[in-house]
Structures are given as structure tokens and as C-alpha cells.
Amino acid sequence: MIRAIQHWTIIFSLLMTAPLSALAKPDYLLKFATLAPPGTAWMNLLEEWGEIVKTRSNGRLAFKFYPGGVQGDEPEVLKKMRFNQLQGGAFTGYGIGRMYSPARVMELPFLFRNVEEIDHIRAHFMPEFRKGFRDNGYELVGWMEVGFVHMFSKQPIHSLEDMRSRRVWLWQGDPIGQAFFKASGISPIPLSIVDVYTSLSTGLIDTVYAPPLGAIALQWFTKTKYVSSISLTNGMGGLIVSRRFFDRLPDDLQDILRESGEETGEKLVTATRIDNEKALVEIKQRGMIFVEPGEGMSEADLMKIRDRAATQLVESDYLPSAVFEKTRTLLEQYRSGQSTGNTSPQQ
């Protein structure tokens, strides 16, 4: 009995001496969804972000995370944000295109040669991107990446002809993917991302595209044997909060969310680039075979595909012509060493 009294006395003392912020209900709760599975580097950094926000706000602003796609595919998450069932999410370019499609110029196929070029173009467009999201009802609080995207397949793909004979997955409703496949003469099989693993298992599809880290996190690599040595594009992403929720926050909490989001985004970019390099090594060690491009996949051939895809996207008003042309000009200047304050990237 005495021990029981001592036990509860200790607990009561701890509760009484704990910071009030740790016990009080937050003034603002941000329900935040992501496709990132629990335990991954992506999810760990998001949870770290949540702790930073809680600490800096003295418990007034807190996150509730929904990892692993439990709130549905990105279109479903956006729908829930519109109805205020969720207030934010970590989105890939697929979801971002439904909020502010010009930002997806960063995902045009075969556009960037390296991360230095990506960072250069991103820095130029970031003020314009932030304004574009805000004008459309969202707040871009952080930029992230999923990394360079490769094809993963059950049979080797050396050429476009090989790809045209495969059952290739298309993220259902993705204009960038649709434009790329149309420009390549490929008829893909559209599916939600949450159906990909099962469809690989049943044979409905036999080829998918993903960054190496994503292929491991989603276990797609276990259902495929070959991976393309060249990348299709660099997958972008963003940490997004609904403007309705963001504008309700006091100024100091807006600053905390925006500043910590930007910090977390940069951490995610750095970690993703490192982990994707490690993932390439890991999948090779696990027996995956890297396939070199063959006939019809020279740099000139790939540039033609890119330009055909870009033309479709511009004609459909998904990408503004001015944004695409500005991107090309900036890249040409950067590569020629004419861009102020920058040196030419390694070729």
C-alpha cells in the first residue's frame, strides 16, 4: 500500500512539474498526410519537424501525422483538405500539379543533367512558385524531392520498342506521365499509386517508375528485376498547408511554420539525395540488374521526346509557355557559364 502511494505521488509530482505546453491541448492542430511509410527517412524528418514546431510554438501548434497513404492517394488527400478534414500534406509533383501546375516544369523528362542545375532553376522560380500556390489557396511551406526517377521492370528495357511491348504503369490522371508516354508512343496502364504493388504481384503491370528510395520504401523493387541506368526525370515535392488553415494562424505561428517548413524541406532534399545514392547501391547488391540504353535512346532522341511532351503540356495550358522557355534559357546560360555567380556544372 505504501509503495502504491509512493508510486502515484511520483507520477503526480512529474505531472505537476511538467511544462504546461506538454499537457495542454494545442490551439491549432495540423492534420498532415503523406505517402511516406512509417520508419522511412522521409517520415522521420517529418516527425522531427512536428516536434520542432511544437517546441517553438510552446505547444500552441501541433501536428497529427497520417503516414503510409492511410488517408488515400494524393487526389483524395487534396479533397479532404478542401473539406478541412486534413490541413496539409507532403506531396509529390503529381499532387502539386493539381494545386499549381507551372511548378512541374521541374519534372519535365530529360531536362536536368544534375542536382546543381535543379537547384539553380529552383532558386530562380521559388518566389513565383510560392505566390502561385498562395493564389490557388495553398501555402508552400517547404520544398522537397523524391529524387531521380528510374524505370523498374520484370524484363530488360534497352529501347523504346522494348518499353512499348511492356505493361507500363501510369500514375492515373498524371498529365506529365501522360504527355511523356504519348510522346514516346507508349500505351500505359493507369492505376492509383496504392494499387501498384498488388498489380505488380498479379502481373497486371510489369514496369513501373520511381526513385530508388521510393522503390525500396514501397517494396516495388521486390517485384522487379531490372532498372534503367538513365533517369527519366527528377521527382519534386512540397510540404503544403491549406491557405485557409495557414491564414487562421497568428503571425508568429505562421512564421514558425514557414521557417521550420523551409528548414525541413532542405533537410529532406539533402537526405533524399544521399539516401537515393545509397538505395542504388543497395538494390544492386540485392541482385537488380542495371540496363544501359540502346538504339533510339541517344541524348538527341530523348531531347525530342522531352520537347514533344513539353509541347503537349503547353498546348493544354498545364505548363505556361513562358515558364518552359524561361527554364530552357536559364539552363543554356548556366551550362555556358554565363549565369552570374555560378560556374558551369560538371558534364
N, C-alpha and C positions, 0 to 999 in steps of 0.2 A: 504493500500500500504506500509506504514511504517512498519507494523507488518510483512508483507511478506518479505521485505528487511531484517528485523532483523532475521527472521527465516532462510533465506538462508545464512546470514552472520554466524550464529551459526553453521550450517551444514558445511560451507566451513572451518571455524576455526577448527572444530573437525577433518575434513579430513586432514587439513594441519598439525595438531599436532599429528595425529595417527602415530604409528610406521610404517615405510616403509614396514616392513615384513608383516604387516597385510593387506597391499594394493597390494603388488607386487605379480605377478604370480609366483608360485613355480618353481624352476629349475627342480624339479623332482616330478612327480605325480604318486602315487602308487594306482592303481585301485584294490580294495580289496573286494572279495566276501565272503559271509558266509550264511549258512542256518539259523543262529540265527535270530529270528524275531525281528523287532524293539521294543524297550522298555524293552527287557529282560535284566537280569543282564549281560549275555554274551555280548550283543550288547552295553550296556552302558560302559562296561570296554574296549571294542574295540574302541569306540568313544573317550574315555578318553585317550587311547593310541595314537590316532591320534593327539589329542591336545598336548600331551607331545612331540611327535616328531616334530610337527610344531613349538612349543616354543623353544625346544632345538636346532633346526636347524635354528632358526631365519627366518622361513618361506621358507627355501630353499627346504625342503622335506615335502610333504603333502599327506594325504590320501583322496581318494574318496571311500566311502563305499557303497556296494550293499548288503543290508541285506535281510533276509527272502527268500533266494533262487531265487531272481529275475533274477539271471544270470544262473539259471538252477541247476541241480543236480551236485554233485562233479565231475563226469567224464566230464561234459560239461564245468565246470569251468577250469579244467586242460587243456582241449582242447583250450580254449580261452587264457590261459596262454602261451601255446605253440605258438600261433599266435600273442602274445603280445597285445591282446585285454584287458587282465587283467594281472596284475603283481604279484598278491598274493591272499591268501585266508586263512580262518580259516577252517581246515579240520578235520573231524573225522578219525578214523582208516581206514574206508572204502576207503577214498581218499588217505590216506597216503600209503596204500598198493600198490597203483598204482605208487607211487614215490619211495618208499624204503620199500619193504615188510618185511625184517627182524625185523623192529621196531614193527611189530604186534605180536611179541611174548608176548608183554604186554597185549594182548587181548585174549589170549588163554582161553577157557572156564574153569571155576572152578580151576583156577591156584592160585589166591591170596586170602588170608583169610581176609586181612585188608589193610588199606592205608599205614601202616608202611612198609609192605612188598613191596608194589608197589613203594614207594619212594626209598627203598633200592636198588631194581633192576634197577630202572630208573637211579639213580645216577651212578651205575656201567657202564651202557651201553651208557650214554649220549654222551661221546666223539666219540664212534663208530657210534652212530646214526647220529650225526652231519656230520661226514665225509661221511657216506653213502648217505645222502641226497645231499651233495655237489657234490659228484662224479656222481650223477644221474641228475644233472642240477638244483638243488633246494637248497635254504638256509633255514634251520630250525632256525628261529629266536626266537621261543618261544614254550614251551611245555604246553599243556593244557589237560584237561579231560572233558568227558561228564558225567562220574560217573558210579556207579554200575548199570548194566542193568537188568531189571526185565521183565517177561512176563506179558502182559496185555491182557485179554481175555473176551469174552462175556459170556463164560461158565467156571466154575471152572476147573482147571487143577491140579489134585493130583498126576498124574503119567505120564510116557512116553506114556502109552497106551492112556490116555486122549489126550495128545498132538498129537498123530498120527491120531486121529479122527477129529482134528480141521483143519480149513483153515488158516494155519500159513503163515504170510508174511516173505519173504526173501528179503533183500536189493539186488536187481538184480545185479548179477555179483560179489558178495562178496565172495571170497574164504574161509574166516573164517566161515561165515554163512553156506556156502555150506558144508564144512567139518563137522561142528557141527551137522547139520541136518542129513547128511548121516550117521554119527557115531551113531546117535540116532534112525535111522530108520524112519525118518520123511520126508514126501514129501511136501515141502513148495510151496508157490505161489510167484514167483519172480516178484517184482514191483519196480519201481523207488520210492524213498522216497517221492517225490512230489505227488505221486498218492495214498499214504496210507490213508489219511483222507477220500477221496472220496470213496475208496474201502471198508473202514470200514462202511461207510454210506450205501453203496449199498448191503453189505453182501458178496462181492467177497472174502473178508478175514474176519476172526473173532478173530484173535490173532496176536499181534504184540509184539515187544520187544523194550524197550527204558529205559533210566534212568528216574526216577520220574519227574525231572525237565523238561526233554525233552517231556515227555508225556503231561505235562501241557502246555508247550510253543507251542507245535504243536496241542494241543486240542485233542489228541488221547484218553485221559482218558474219554472224554465225550461220547465216542462211545463204551466203555468197562465197565465192572462191577467188574472184579476180577483181582487181581495182585498177582504174586508169591512172597512168603516171602523170598525165596532164590534168589540170583542174579546169572546170567549166567556168567558174566564177568565184568571187569571194562573197560568202553569205554574210549579210549585215543583220543588225538587230537593234532594238531600242528598249529602254526602260520607260514605259509610258504610263501616265496617270490621266484620268479624265479631267478636263478643264473645269467641269462643274465641281468636282471634289477639290481640285487644287485652289480654285478661286475662293472657296469657303474657308481655307486656312488663313490664320493670321499671318501677317507679313514675315514674322520671324520664323514660323514653321515652314512657310514657302521657301525661305532662304535655306533652311536646314535640309529640306527635301531636295531642292535643286542642287545645292553644293555637294551633299553626300551622294546624290544620284550620279553626278558627273564624276566624282571620285570612284564610285563603284563601277561605273561604265569603263573607265580607263583600266581599272584592275581586271575587269572581265576581258577587255581586249588583250591585255598583256598575258593573262593566264591562258586564254583560249589559244593564242598563237604558240605559246610554249607547249601546252598540252596536245595540240594538234600535231606538232612535230614528234612528240613522244608517242602519240597514237599511231602515226605512220610506222614508227619502228616496231611498236607492239603488234600491229596486225601482220607485219612482215614476219615477225618471229613466230606468230601463230599459224604461219603457213599460207597466208594470202599471197597471190602471185600478181606482181605489178606488170601491166601491159603497156607497151610502148605504142604510140600512134603509128599507123601505117598509111597506105595510099589514100589520098583525098583528105588528109588531116594535117597538111602543112600549115604553117602560120598564115600564109595567104588565103588558104581555104577557110580557115577558122575566122579570119577577119571578114570574109564575105558573109559567113553565117551571122556574125555579130551585126553587120550593117543591115542585112535583110531583117533580122529580128528587131533592130532599133527602128527601122522604117515602119514596120507594122505597129510598134508601140507608139510612135509619134503620130501616125495616121489615126490611131484610135483614141488619141488625146490622153493616153495613160502616162506618157512621158512628153513634156513640152520640148519642142524642137530646140528652143533656146538653151535649155539645160543640157541637152545632149551635145550640141555644138560647142557650148562653153567648156564642157568636160573634155572634149577632144582637143580643143585649143590649149587648155591648161596642161594636158598631158604632153602635147607636142612641145610646148615651151619647156616643160620640166625635163623632158628627155633630151632636149637640145642644150640644156644648161642655161637657158635664158631667164628662168624664173628667179626673181630677186630673192636673195638669201638662201637659195638652195643649190645644191650640187647635183650633177647628173647621177641618177641611180645606177647601181651595178647592173650590167646587162646579163 
